[in-house]
Amino acid sequence: MSDLGMTRRGFLGTSALAGTALTIIPRSVLAAPGRPGANDRINHAIIGVGGMGNAHIGYVLKDPQAKLVAVCDVRKSRRDAAVQRAGADCHAYLDFREMLDRESIDVVHVVTPPHWHALQNIAALNAGCDVWAEKPMTRTIAEGTHVADAVRRNGRVFRLNTWFRLYGSFYGLGTTVAPLKKLVQSGVLGWPLTVRVSALTGFSWKASMWTGKLGLPPEPVPADIDYDRWLGPAPWKPYTTHRTSGSFRGYWDYDGGGLADMGQHYLDPVQYILDKDDTSPVEIEATAPWPQHPDVVGLWGQVYMKYADGCKIILESCEWGARETAGKPFIEGPNGKVFQNFRTEPANLAQLVKELPEPAPQVSDFNVSVRTRRKFGLNELNGNRSNILVHLANCAIRSGRKLHFDPVALRFVNDPEANRLVEQPMRAPWRIG
């Protein structure tokens, strides 16, 4: 048993398992700041083992420092398949709370639909576990703040599963993020900057792919799925396959369409390049067919986001409306431009970047974070800010008007209707706090 595992017993208690309370409450008394010893394998558990969950199983199984001790899913077939893949030492659970109570776990992977992310992240953190979470970080702006608070309160480490600020070619841009960061921090491009994230600059937003469907007839609930547990905090709706398969991304109850699916992959590196890890845009405006449906995610054209210092981010779906990013650079300042494949204006910028100092180092190995307690490069703080970018864009699309945002209070200014999207109620008895 690793050192951390001793802190996790009694997380639920018999009354919670009996269903008398489903509230996620602070349990920081259980979260001792222990960590696996230098020679200990790190015990992992995964909540959600379909789709991306299978990728997370692969992450763990190929890591010689890791051991997969438990999996949890509301579908029996997925639980069975995961155990068969991982081996008999891996235990399967229907209820993530029971898993947290019974197993000695160092790291919990939360790989469920986003309407579950906040509750399950917080439950794992309160149980004394570190967390490796899928994007988007949460389904709403306020939920992200609750998760960040739980990380701080429990003294845990947190990783959000996107990595382009750390390494890897940044999608269709044809370069890593580091050269862009170097140019920006050198000041050679000038200030303020405009960044365009569009299919025409190398990024597909999958807007049509992740729209929902109207008028679907109810279907019988398959025996393989516990549908009430799948819904959890989401409003009750009749079961349909389209709402509960990978296409759940097309419904506001569970996710936020292509923007939420790809948003943190695309926008977190932009936030990093612009040095905006501690703030958010103050003006957000969108073009889209209005009104947007209250249940089903629809199409959109552009989203314009402006920071207090004048920097702008422009998102364009290229699937509805005009295509104003055609021929435009990915990043542009008063003194220079950078296009796909690191073509620059002026041309000497590409050579200049080789002479510039490297960005400050970041922890890119989560095992290092778990063993040393150093923050992972993409963590609960900067990850929450890029999570906010995603939701600001969707709030503007849904509202149909320019929004003004307070990046300190994390609320829209004088806009009660928009603020109802910031912190949405959960289906009883689920709640945070």
VOGU-3710 file (C-alpha; in Angstrom, 3 decimals, decimal comma):
1> msdlgmtrrg> 0,000/0,000/0,000  1,328/3,464/-0,858  1,624/6,153/1,781  -1,385/8,041/0,452  -3,728/5,090/0,648  -3,890/5,213/4,432  -5,743/8,533/4,313  -8,736/7,342/2,311  -10,663/4,969/4,522  -14,039/6,066/5,729
11> flgtsalagt> -14,589/8,582/2,945  -18,251/7,734/2,595  -19,392/6,125/5,783  -22,275/3,671/5,837  -24,941/6,362/5,842  -23,725/7,898/2,581  -23,601/4,503/0,904  -27,162/3,967/2,042  -28,133/7,078/0,098  -28,960/9,422/2,965
21> altiiprsvl> -26,629/12,141/1,676  -25,009/12,753/-1,668  -23,515/16,130/-0,803  -19,840/16,590/-1,653  -18,423/18,192/1,514  -14,888/19,111/2,550  -12,985/16,214/4,117  -9,569/17,842/4,300  -8,928/16,093/7,580  -8,501/12,947/5,475
31> aapgrpgand> -6,144/14,514/2,977  -2,755/14,175/4,654  0,092/15,509/2,534  1,702/12,103/2,067  3,054/10,808/-1,188  4,333/7,536/-2,596  7,896/6,693/-1,668  10,608/6,842/-4,295  10,317/3,116/-4,985  6,536/2,763/-4,629
41> rinhaiigvg> 4,289/2,287/-7,616  1,558/4,900/-7,887  -1,935/3,446/-7,508  -4,388/4,729/-10,142  -8,164/4,452/-10,464  -10,303/5,551/-13,416  -13,889/6,821/-13,323  -15,358/6,333/-16,796  -13,798/3,641/-18,995  -15,465/4,111/-22,366
51> gmgnahigyv> -14,030/6,266/-25,169  -11,235/8,348/-23,630  -11,328/6,148/-20,533  -9,744/3,380/-22,586  -6,953/5,774/-23,513  -6,398/6,438/-19,808  -6,209/2,707/-19,148  -3,432/2,640/-21,734  -1,625/5,555/-20,067  -1,540/3,655/-16,782
61> lkdpqaklva> -0,722/0,187/-18,111  2,288/1,372/-20,100  3,738/3,334/-17,159  6,178/1,192/-15,112  5,639/3,522/-12,152  1,876/2,952/-12,136  -0,630/0,298/-11,111  -4,314/0,309/-12,070  -6,174/-0,828/-8,950  -9,784/0,094/-9,763
71> vcdvrksrrd> -12,194/1,260/-12,450  -15,705/2,653/-12,232  -18,417/2,983/-14,866  -22,215/3,011/-15,047  -22,090/0,439/-17,878  -21,381/-3,154/-16,846  -19,918/-4,101/-20,225  -17,309/-1,356/-19,908  -16,413/-2,350/-16,352  -15,974/-5,965/-17,423
81> aavqragadc> -13,869/-5,043/-20,459  -11,632/-2,776/-18,387  -10,947/-5,466/-15,777  -10,247/-8,019/-18,474  -7,702/-5,633/-19,988  -6,108/-4,550/-16,704  -6,018/-7,919/-14,925  -7,574/-9,535/-11,891  -5,890/-7,147/-9,438  -8,054/-4,340/-10,819
91> hayldfreml> -11,464/-4,069/-9,110  -14,634/-2,787/-10,789  -17,250/-0,472/-9,246  -20,597/0,988/-10,200  -20,430/3,776/-7,567  -17,331/6,000/-7,552  -17,896/6,835/-3,881  -17,653/3,190/-2,927  -14,443/2,890/-4,933  -12,908/5,883/-3,154
101> dresidvvhv> -13,869/4,435/0,207  -12,577/0,912/-0,315  -9,437/1,250/-2,430  -5,959/2,578/-1,693  -5,642/5,146/-4,486  -3,026/7,800/-5,188  -4,378/9,207/-8,474  -7,967/9,287/-9,732  -8,643/9,833/-13,441  -11,997/11,541/-14,077
111> vtpphwhalq> -13,007/10,595/-17,623  -16,782/10,997/-17,500  -19,052/13,457/-19,362  -18,475/17,031/-18,142  -21,665/17,267/-16,090  -19,957/14,855/-13,685  -16,500/16,457/-13,646  -16,897/18,857/-10,722  -18,543/16,378/-8,351  -16,131/13,536/-9,098
121> niaalnagcd> -13,010/15,727/-9,087  -14,000/17,168/-5,714  -14,918/13,771/-4,274  -11,515/12,367/-5,251  -9,689/15,407/-3,861  -11,638/15,257/-0,601  -10,719/11,568/-0,329  -7,011/12,473/-0,363  -6,295/11,605/-3,991  -4,485/13,534/-6,671
131> vwaekpmtrt> -6,520/14,009/-9,837  -5,864/13,560/-13,559  -8,930/15,145/-15,149  -10,321/15,245/-18,650  -11,307/18,459/-20,405  -13,291/20,573/-20,242  -12,336/20,965/-16,603  -15,991/21,455/-15,624  -19,366/22,116/-17,249  -19,710/25,654/-15,861
141> iaegthvada> -17,477/28,535/-14,766  -18,396/28,295/-11,086  -17,773/24,546/-10,946  -14,173/25,133/-12,030  -13,651/27,473/-9,082  -15,081/24,858/-6,720  -12,590/22,303/-8,039  -9,668/24,711/-7,671  -10,757/25,435/-4,099  -10,851/21,698/-3,344
151> vrrngrvfrl> -7,305/21,228/-4,670  -6,046/24,016/-2,385  -8,067/22,906/0,637  -6,861/19,317/0,426  -3,264/19,990/-0,570  -3,445/17,755/-3,656  -1,981/18,004/-7,163  -4,166/18,287/-10,255  -3,575/17,654/-13,952  -5,850/18,627/-16,799
161> ntwfrlygsf> -5,453/16,301/-19,773  -4,289/18,584/-22,516  -0,626/19,176/-23,122  0,086/21,581/-25,972  1,460/24,323/-23,729  3,984/21,685/-22,587  4,948/19,730/-25,714  3,721/18,413/-29,087  2,903/20,025/-32,420  -0,001/22,419/-31,927
171> yglgttvapl> -2,578/20,857/-34,255  -2,703/22,350/-37,769  -0,491/25,284/-36,850  2,519/23,121/-37,718  4,719/24,164/-34,798  5,048/23,680/-31,089  3,886/26,448/-28,794  7,370/27,317/-27,470  8,543/29,494/-30,444  5,334/31,518/-30,273
181> kklvqsgvlg> 5,785/31,995/-26,542  9,361/33,156/-27,109  8,317/35,723/-29,709  5,534/37,116/-27,561  7,553/37,341/-24,348  10,385/39,054/-26,249  8,044/41,865/-27,265  9,176/41,717/-30,877  5,595/41,400/-32,211  4,481/44,483/-30,293
191> wpltvrvsal> 1,325/44,855/-28,200  -1,608/44,267/-28,094  -1,904/40,985/-29,975  -4,709/39,298/-31,884  -4,929/35,480/-32,085  -7,235/33,722/-34,579  -8,277/30,137/-33,847  -10,034/28,883/-36,954  -10,141/26,009/-39,398  -8,356/28,471/-41,706
201> tgfswkasmw> -5,478/28,822/-39,226  -5,257/25,099/-38,495  -8,010/24,273/-35,980  -11,327/22,481/-36,583  -14,012/23,362/-34,046  -16,265/20,365/-34,884  -19,347/22,584/-34,588  -21,601/20,421/-36,791  -20,175/17,176/-35,455  -21,246/17,948/-31,899
211> tgklglppep> -24,715/19,434/-32,330  -27,632/17,692/-30,708  -30,865/16,408/-32,235  -34,399/17,626/-31,603  -37,512/15,493/-31,326  -35,834/12,167/-30,570  -38,384/9,607/-29,340  -37,746/8,038/-25,928  -36,080/4,624/-25,989  -36,084/1,761/-23,480
221> vpadidydrw> -33,148/1,984/-21,118  -30,683/-0,835/-21,964  -29,998/-3,326/-19,191  -26,282/-2,563/-19,471  -26,520/1,031/-18,178  -27,619/2,533/-14,867  -29,273/5,547/-16,455  -30,037/7,395/-13,229  -26,359/7,221/-12,281  -25,371/8,332/-15,790
231> lgpapwkpyt> -27,548/11,438/-15,402  -26,400/12,133/-11,857  -26,635/15,916/-11,359  -28,077/16,566/-14,843  -31,815/17,207/-15,290  -33,909/14,117/-15,892  -34,713/13,557/-19,574  -36,098/10,441/-21,295  -33,371/8,039/-22,352  -32,101/8,145/-25,930
241> thrtsgsfrg> -28,934/6,611/-27,310  -27,876/9,904/-28,900  -27,866/11,709/-25,553  -25,786/9,052/-23,803  -23,255/7,960/-26,428  -20,286/10,111/-27,487  -22,800/12,521/-28,974  -23,713/13,713/-25,448  -21,466/16,678/-26,351  -24,356/18,126/-28,356
251> ywdydgggla> -26,580/18,782/-25,314  -26,187/21,646/-22,837  -27,166/19,406/-19,918  -23,893/17,483/-20,249  -21,364/19,462/-22,320  -20,971/22,414/-24,678  -20,551/21,123/-28,217  -17,358/21,395/-30,243  -16,249/24,443/-28,265  -16,204/22,460/-25,030
261> dmgqhyldpv> -14,776/19,368/-26,696  -11,812/21,126/-28,345  -11,714/24,417/-26,459  -9,112/23,687/-23,814  -6,867/21,941/-26,358  -6,942/25,062/-28,537  -7,328/27,913/-26,054  -5,093/26,899/-23,170  -1,938/27,305/-25,322  -3,224/30,693/-26,529
271> qyildkddts> -3,753/31,774/-22,935  -0,203/30,642/-22,138  1,293/32,414/-25,162  -0,449/35,680/-24,190  0,586/35,345/-20,522  -3,054/35,371/-19,381  -2,955/32,484/-16,883  -4,244/34,744/-14,107  -6,995/36,671/-15,849  -9,884/36,456/-18,331
281> pveieatapw> -11,402/38,539/-21,144  -13,616/41,459/-20,162  -15,702/41,615/-23,380  -17,168/38,661/-25,268  -19,397/38,741/-28,329  -20,506/36,083/-30,814  -22,245/35,614/-34,146  -24,645/32,677/-34,371  -28,167/31,799/-35,506  -30,446/33,048/-32,735
291> pqhpdvvglw> -32,227/32,100/-30,676  -30,085/29,129/-29,644  -32,066/26,131/-28,388  -32,055/25,800/-24,565  -31,341/22,034/-24,705  -29,519/21,330/-27,962  -26,156/22,844/-28,887  -26,330/24,608/-32,246  -24,017/26,176/-34,820  -22,088/29,439/-34,476
301> gqvymkyadg> -19,882/31,634/-36,615  -17,423/33,748/-34,640  -16,610/34,536/-31,044  -14,678/37,709/-30,195  -12,933/37,952/-26,811  -11,066/41,046/-25,625  -8,826/41,443/-22,562  -8,507/44,628/-20,530  -5,121/45,377/-22,155  -6,544/45,164/-25,684
311> ckiilescew> -5,380/41,653/-26,618  -7,994/39,753/-28,623  -8,853/36,136/-29,367  -11,073/35,436/-32,379  -12,665/32,008/-32,789  -14,252/31,028/-36,098  -16,092/27,772/-36,767  -16,064/28,037/-40,597  -19,338/26,058/-40,469  -21,844/28,920/-40,305
321> garetagkpf> -21,764/32,496/-41,546  -18,859/34,464/-42,990  -15,228/33,349/-43,017  -13,355/36,428/-41,956  -10,122/34,647/-40,940  -9,266/33,634/-44,526  -5,698/34,659/-45,333  -5,171/36,044/-41,842  -2,285/35,066/-39,512  -2,670/32,929/-36,419
331> iegpngkvfq> -1,106/35,649/-34,267  -0,587/39,292/-35,155  0,868/42,312/-33,425  1,723/45,854/-34,550  5,228/44,734/-35,571  4,819/41,215/-36,920  2,686/38,237/-37,896  2,921/34,443/-37,613  1,047/32,142/-39,997  0,711/28,343/-40,178
341> nfrtepanla> 3,970/26,384/-40,390  5,722/29,293/-38,679  5,782/31,518/-41,750  6,415/35,009/-40,446  6,189/38,636/-41,512  8,822/39,961/-41,467  10,582/36,807/-42,628  13,524/37,193/-40,232  11,303/36,474/-37,200  11,659/32,744/-37,820
351> qlvkelpepa> 15,450/33,066/-37,533  15,262/35,477/-34,609  13,288/33,053/-32,477  16,269/30,682/-32,394  18,261/33,327/-30,556  15,614/34,116/-27,941  15,626/32,637/-24,417  13,500/29,576/-23,770  10,273/29,902/-21,784  10,353/29,136/-18,065
361> pqvsdfnvsv> 10,375/25,365/-17,429  7,150/23,589/-16,465  6,525/20,166/-14,906  5,337/17,996/-17,790  5,497/14,574/-16,049  2,588/13,994/-13,696  4,547/11,337/-11,804  6,982/14,084/-10,805  4,087/16,180/-9,484  2,669/13,262/-7,501
371> rtrrkfglne> 6,003/12,348/-5,924  7,349/15,864/-5,274  4,058/17,822/-4,802  5,180/20,349/-7,435  2,379/21,775/-9,568  1,855/20,158/-12,937  2,289/22,517/-15,894  -1,464/22,572/-16,609  -3,123/22,612/-13,231  -6,269/23,703/-11,376
381> lngnrsnilv> -5,386/27,423/-11,595  -4,336/28,036/-15,188  -6,616/25,172/-16,260  -9,558/26,921/-14,659  -8,745/30,098/-16,588  -8,728/28,279/-19,929  -11,896/26,483/-18,823  -13,428/29,927/-18,314  -12,475/30,905/-21,889  -14,471/27,964/-23,227
391> hlancairsg> -17,543/28,833/-21,204  -17,361/32,556/-21,939  -17,546/31,694/-25,635  -20,554/29,435/-25,148  -22,293/31,978/-22,903  -21,956/34,605/-25,638  -23,329/32,192/-28,257  -26,295/31,299/-26,061  -27,097/34,850/-24,953  -26,981/36,539/-28,379
401> rklhfdpval> -25,454/39,813/-27,120  -22,158/41,350/-26,038  -21,214/40,266/-22,521  -19,025/42,087/-20,021  -17,093/39,889/-17,598  -15,355/40,633/-14,309  -12,186/38,473/-14,292  -11,820/38,815/-10,512  -15,383/38,158/-9,372  -15,856/35,655/-12,242
411> rfvndpeanr> -19,312/37,007/-12,967  -20,887/38,911/-15,841  -21,411/42,595/-15,125  -25,034/43,667/-14,616  -26,376/40,623/-16,462  -28,421/38,273/-14,230  -29,546/36,190/-17,207  -25,991/35,431/-18,329  -24,952/34,780/-14,728  -27,513/31,994/-14,522
421> lveqpmrapw> -25,197/30,124/-16,919  -22,214/30,667/-14,596  -23,490/28,483/-11,750  -26,353/26,182/-12,644  -28,343/24,028/-10,204  -27,829/20,274/-9,971  -30,525/17,625/-9,858  -31,293/16,678/-6,260  -29,826/15,214/-4,181  -26,522/16,088/-5,859
431> rig> -24,860/19,366/-4,934  -21,471/20,877/-4,152  -20,887/22,076/-0,586
//
